[in-house]
Amino acid sequence: MNIQRITEMEGYLNECTEATEGLTAQLDRMEELRGHMTSLFEYYGSEDWYEDREGELPEDVAAGVLSEDLVYDQIMAARDAAFQMLELATDILKNRV
């Protein structure tokens, strides 16, 4: 019996369990927001988006959505995260790792 190895593996189990639970919670949240993401991505660059960019906004209205960079960056971040999830999922399923 190797107590050091058992302790080390117990730590791995706890870390993996915590990470998996956190990932599952985040995936559930992303699933909840999928409709919002679709609406946002369809809005970006649409006629409505261009129309909303005309004129002066009151100072108290947040309008980052009207910038070109913030929505585009979010689209790219979601895409990159999806590729990362796909690669990780494929590796786990293929290698049981």
N, C-alpha and C positions, 0 to 999 in steps of 0.2 A: 504494500500500500504506500503510495507516494502522496503525502499530505500537501506538499508544495504544488504538485500537478493538479490535485483536486481543487485546491484553493484558486489556482490560476484559471482553471476551466470554469469554476463557479463564477469568477469575475467576468469571464467571457460570456457566460450564459446571461448574467444580469445585464451587461452592456447591450448584448444583442436583443434581449427582451425589451429593454427600454427603447432602443432605437426602432425596433419593429412596431411597437405600440405608438410611438411618436409619428412614424411614417404613415401608419394606417390612419391615424387621426388627421394628418395633413392631406392624405389622399381623399378621405371622406369630405374634408372641407373644400378641396378643389372640385370634387364632384358636385357639391352643393352650388359652387360658384360657376360651373360650366356654362350655364345659361347667361350669366352676367358677362363672362368672357366673350361668348359668341356675340352678344349684343354690342359690346365695346369694340370688338374687332370689326364688326360690320359697320359700325358708326364711323370709325376712323377712315377718313378719306372719302366719305359719302357726301352726297349733296347737302344733307342736313349738317354735317360737320363743317363744310365750307360756309354754309349759311350762318351757323352759330359763331364763326370766327369773325364775322363782320360787325362793325360797330364797337362801342365802348361798353365794357362790363363794369358793374359797380365794384368798388374795391373789396367788398366783403364776400365776393363770389369766387370760390376756388375754381380755376379753369385750366388745370394742368392737362386735362383731356383734350384741350384745343391745341396744345403744342404738338409739334411733329415728333419730337424725340421720345417723350414719356410713354405714349401708347405704343409706338414702334418698339421701344426697349422692352416693354411688357410682353408684347407679342413674341419677341425673340427669346426672352427669358422663359416664357411658357414652353416654347418650342424646344429650347435647350434642355429644360427639365424633363420634357417628355422623352427626348432622345436618351437622356441619362437613365430615366426609369426603365426604358425599353432595354438598354444595354445591360443594366443590372439585373432585370428580370430574366433576360435571356441567359445570362451567366449563371444565375441561381438555378434556373430550371435545367440547364445543360449539365452543370457541374455539381449540383446539389451543394453549392457554396453560397 
